[in-house]
Amino acid sequence: MEYDLHHNVATRVALAIAIIATDTVTNGEIIDSQGFESLEFITQTGVVTAGDVTPSVEGSDDSGMVGAVAITGEDLLNSVPQVMAASDFTQRLGVIAKYRYYRLNQTTANTANLTVGASVVLGNPHSAPIAESVVA
């Protein structure tokens, strides 16, 4: 039997690639997980002049993230996110979907200039194959 991943996942930009020059929490895009049972955030640092970034994920049933809760414990696969302090570092944060909406946040510290970004892969679709065009 032959299987392919391409027609069984969807992708979205979770955090647009940006240079962050301050110690702050940068909120990513709100991801609608309707039609999918799982999510995998893939975070990445590019050039790291100085500083570090720690990712976290929150979920809500409200499209504006009202009442959002931190995703932790058994609902966050890779439950202890690493501080990304090296150039060209990637990290995966899996989520067992229990809410409809999710957002990845990046907390920066000791920062001079960090290039960071993230994507999300939505998996275990209710209906496949996924016929998706490029989504901005």
C-alpha contacts under 8 A as a table, 3 or more apart, distances in Angstrom:
res1	aa1	res2	aa2	distance
4	D	7	H	6.43
4	D	8	N	7.22
5	L	8	N	5.22
5	L	9	V	6.47
6	H	9	V	6.14
6	H	130	I	7.99
7	H	128	A	6.85
7	H	129	P	4.80
7	H	130	I	4.85
7	H	131	A	6.75
8	N	123	G	6.63
8	N	124	N	7.01
8	N	125	P	6.63
8	N	128	A	5.95
8	N	129	P	5.66
8	N	130	I	5.66
9	V	121	V	6.45
9	V	122	L	5.48
9	V	123	G	4.81
9	V	124	N	7.18
9	V	125	P	7.04
9	V	130	I	6.59
10	A	121	V	5.73
10	A	122	L	5.07
10	A	123	G	6.82
10	A	130	I	6.99
10	A	132	E	6.94
11	T	119	S	7.02
11	T	120	V	5.61
11	T	121	V	4.58
11	T	122	L	6.09
11	T	135	V	7.89
12	R	31	I	7.68
12	R	119	S	5.80
12	R	120	V	5.36
12	R	121	V	6.72
12	R	135	V	6.62
12	R	136	A	7.58
13	V	16	A	6.31
13	V	29	E	7.18
13	V	118	A	6.45
13	V	119	S	4.55
13	V	120	V	6.28
13	V	136	A	7.24
14	A	28	G	5.49
14	A	29	E	5.14
14	A	30	I	7.43
14	A	31	I	7.13
14	A	41	F	7.41
14	A	103	R	7.24
14	A	104	L	6.52
14	A	117	G	7.64
14	A	118	A	5.19
14	A	119	S	4.62
14	A	120	V	5.64
15	L	27	N	7.55
15	L	28	G	4.45
15	L	29	E	5.92
15	L	104	L	7.25
15	L	117	G	5.08
15	L	118	A	4.77
15	L	119	S	6.56
16	A	28	G	7.41
16	A	116	V	7.99
16	A	117	G	5.35
16	A	118	A	6.69
17	I	115	T	6.84
17	I	116	V	5.47
17	I	117	G	4.08
17	I	118	A	7.15
18	A	114	L	7.93
18	A	115	T	5.54
18	A	116	V	5.66
18	A	117	G	6.46
19	I	113	N	6.19
19	I	114	L	5.27
19	I	115	T	4.37
19	I	116	V	6.51
20	I	108	T	7.91
20	I	111	T	7.63
20	I	112	A	7.73
20	I	113	N	5.64
20	I	114	L	5.15
20	I	115	T	6.40
20	I	116	V	7.51
21	A	111	T	5.80
21	A	112	A	4.99
21	A	113	N	4.58
21	A	114	L	6.48
22	T	108	T	7.18
22	T	109	A	7.50
22	T	111	T	5.53
22	T	112	A	6.66
22	T	113	N	7.74
23	D	107	T	7.38
23	D	108	T	4.93
23	D	109	A	4.68
23	D	110	N	6.48
23	D	111	T	5.74
24	T	107	T	5.78
24	T	108	T	5.43
24	T	109	A	7.10
25	V	105	N	6.58
25	V	106	Q	5.61
25	V	107	T	4.32
25	V	108	T	6.39
26	T	105	N	5.61
26	T	106	Q	5.15
26	T	107	T	6.33
26	T	108	T	7.98
27	N	103	R	7.14
27	N	104	L	6.47
27	N	105	N	4.53
27	N	106	Q	6.58
28	G	103	R	5.76
28	G	104	L	5.19
28	G	105	N	5.54
28	G	106	Q	7.71
29	E	103	R	5.98
29	E	104	L	7.28
30	I	63	S	7.55
30	I	64	G	7.79
30	I	65	M	7.69
30	I	101	Y	6.42
30	I	102	Y	5.70
30	I	103	R	4.94
30	I	104	L	7.99
31	I	101	Y	5.44
31	I	102	Y	5.09
31	I	103	R	6.10
32	D	63	S	7.78
32	D	100	R	5.93
32	D	101	Y	4.75
32	D	102	Y	6.75
33	S	36	F	5.57
33	S	37	E	7.55
33	S	38	S	7.88
33	S	39	L	7.69
33	S	97	A	7.61
33	S	99	Y	7.90
33	S	100	R	5.25
33	S	101	Y	5.95
33	S	102	Y	7.45
33	S	122	L	7.01
34	Q	100	R	5.89
35	G	125	P	5.70
35	G	126	H	5.29
35	G	127	S	7.38
36	F	39	L	7.81
36	F	97	A	7.79
36	F	122	L	6.24
36	F	123	G	5.77
36	F	124	N	5.49
36	F	125	P	4.31
36	F	126	H	5.87
37	E	96	I	6.88
37	E	97	A	5.37
37	E	122	L	7.77
37	E	123	G	6.36
37	E	124	N	5.21
37	E	125	P	6.34
37	E	126	H	7.51
38	S	94	G	7.57
38	S	95	V	5.89
38	S	96	I	5.07
38	S	97	A	5.02
38	S	122	L	5.96
38	S	123	G	5.13
38	S	124	N	6.01
39	L	94	G	5.79
39	L	95	V	5.10
39	L	96	I	6.74
39	L	97	A	6.77
39	L	120	V	6.65
39	L	121	V	5.67
39	L	122	L	4.58
39	L	123	G	5.92
40	E	92	R	6.51
40	E	93	L	5.62
40	E	94	G	4.22
40	E	95	V	6.10
40	E	120	V	5.52
40	E	121	V	5.10
40	E	122	L	6.55
40	E	123	G	7.82
41	F	92	R	5.63
41	F	93	L	5.05
41	F	94	G	6.17
41	F	95	V	7.99
41	F	104	L	7.58
41	F	118	A	6.83
41	F	119	S	5.83
41	F	120	V	4.28
41	F	121	V	6.38
42	I	90	T	6.80
42	I	91	Q	5.72
42	I	92	R	4.64
42	I	93	L	6.51
42	I	118	A	5.44
42	I	119	S	5.30
42	I	120	V	5.97
42	I	121	V	7.83
43	T	55	P	7.78
43	T	90	T	5.49
43	T	91	Q	5.28
43	T	92	R	6.44
43	T	116	V	7.52
43	T	117	G	5.99
43	T	118	A	4.21
43	T	119	S	6.60
44	Q	88	D	6.72
44	Q	89	F	5.54
44	Q	90	T	4.39
44	Q	91	Q	6.59
44	Q	116	V	5.68
44	Q	117	G	5.48
44	Q	118	A	5.92
45	T	48	V	7.14
45	T	84	M	7.06
45	T	86	A	7.33
45	T	87	S	5.85
45	T	88	D	5.31
45	T	89	F	5.31
45	T	90	T	6.65
45	T	114	L	7.14
45	T	115	T	5.55
45	T	116	V	4.40
45	T	117	G	6.60
46	G	87	S	5.18
46	G	88	D	4.76
46	G	89	F	7.14
46	G	114	L	7.19
46	G	115	T	4.88
46	G	116	V	6.01
47	V	87	S	5.04
47	V	88	D	6.86
47	V	113	N	7.84
47	V	114	L	6.06
47	V	115	T	5.38
48	V	51	G	6.92
48	V	52	D	7.92
48	V	85	A	6.98
48	V	86	A	6.29
48	V	87	S	5.16
48	V	113	N	6.27
48	V	114	L	4.80
48	V	115	T	6.47
49	T	112	A	6.23
49	T	113	N	5.30
49	T	114	L	6.35
50	A	85	A	7.94
50	A	110	N	6.77
50	A	111	T	5.47
50	A	112	A	5.08
50	A	113	N	6.09
50	A	114	L	7.01
51	G	85	A	6.34
51	G	108	T	7.03
51	G	109	A	5.66
51	G	110	N	4.37
51	G	111	T	3.99
51	G	112	A	6.22
51	G	113	N	7.27
51	G	114	L	6.95
52	D	83	V	6.14
52	D	84	M	5.51
52	D	85	A	4.41
52	D	86	A	7.87
52	D	108	T	5.67
52	D	109	A	5.56
52	D	110	N	6.55
52	D	111	T	6.65
52	D	114	L	7.67
53	V	83	V	5.56
53	V	84	M	5.24
53	V	85	A	6.63
53	V	106	Q	6.12
53	V	107	T	5.38
53	V	108	T	4.33
53	V	109	A	6.46
54	T	81	P	6.76
54	T	82	Q	6.43
54	T	83	V	4.73
54	T	84	M	6.28
54	T	106	Q	5.61
54	T	107	T	5.14
54	T	108	T	6.52
55	P	81	P	6.40
55	P	82	Q	7.77
55	P	83	V	7.68
55	P	104	L	6.81
55	P	105	N	5.63
55	P	106	Q	4.49
55	P	107	T	6.29
56	S	70	A	7.50
56	S	71	I	7.69
56	S	81	P	7.30
56	S	104	L	5.79
56	S	105	N	5.24
56	S	106	Q	6.44
56	S	107	T	7.92
57	V	70	A	6.01
57	V	71	I	5.54
57	V	102	Y	6.98
57	V	103	R	5.71
57	V	104	L	4.54
57	V	105	N	6.09
58	E	68	A	5.97
58	E	69	V	5.27
58	E	70	A	4.30
58	E	71	I	5.18
58	E	102	Y	5.65
58	E	103	R	5.44
58	E	104	L	6.61
58	E	105	N	7.86
59	G	65	M	7.15
59	G	68	A	5.25
59	G	69	V	5.49
59	G	70	A	6.54
59	G	71	I	6.51
59	G	99	Y	5.81
59	G	100	R	7.42
59	G	101	Y	5.60
59	G	102	Y	4.38
59	G	103	R	6.52
60	S	63	S	7.46
60	S	65	M	5.36
60	S	66	V	6.85
60	S	67	G	6.37
60	S	68	A	4.61
60	S	69	V	6.57
60	S	99	Y	5.44
60	S	100	R	6.41
60	S	101	Y	5.26
60	S	102	Y	6.45
61	D	65	M	7.22
61	D	68	A	7.96
61	D	99	Y	5.33
61	D	100	R	5.10
61	D	101	Y	5.80
62	D	65	M	5.11
62	D	66	V	5.68
62	D	67	G	7.53
62	D	68	A	7.97
62	D	100	R	7.68
62	D	101	Y	6.84
63	S	66	V	7.59
63	S	101	Y	6.28
65	M	68	A	5.20
65	M	101	Y	7.13
65	M	102	Y	7.79
71	I	75	D	6.29
71	I	76	L	5.90
71	I	95	V	7.73
72	T	75	D	5.80
72	T	76	L	5.09
72	T	79	S	6.21
73	G	76	L	5.68
73	G	77	L	7.89
73	G	79	S	5.93
74	E	77	L	6.64
74	E	79	S	7.37
75	D	95	V	5.70
75	D	96	I	5.10
75	D	97	A	7.66
76	L	79	S	5.16
76	L	93	L	6.77
76	L	94	G	5.71
76	L	95	V	4.91
76	L	96	I	6.72
77	L	93	L	5.91
77	L	94	G	4.58
77	L	95	V	6.02
77	L	96	I	7.74
78	N	81	P	6.24
78	N	92	R	7.33
78	N	93	L	5.67
78	N	94	G	6.71
79	S	93	L	7.80
81	P	91	Q	7.99
81	P	93	L	7.40
82	Q	91	Q	7.76
84	M	89	F	6.58
84	M	90	T	7.96
85	A	89	F	7.89
86	A	89	F	5.88
97	A	100	R	7.31
99	Y	102	Y	7.33
108	T	111	T	6.43
111	T	114	L	6.96
122	L	125	P	7.65
125	P	128	A	6.22
125	P	130	I	7.94
127	S	130	I	7.35
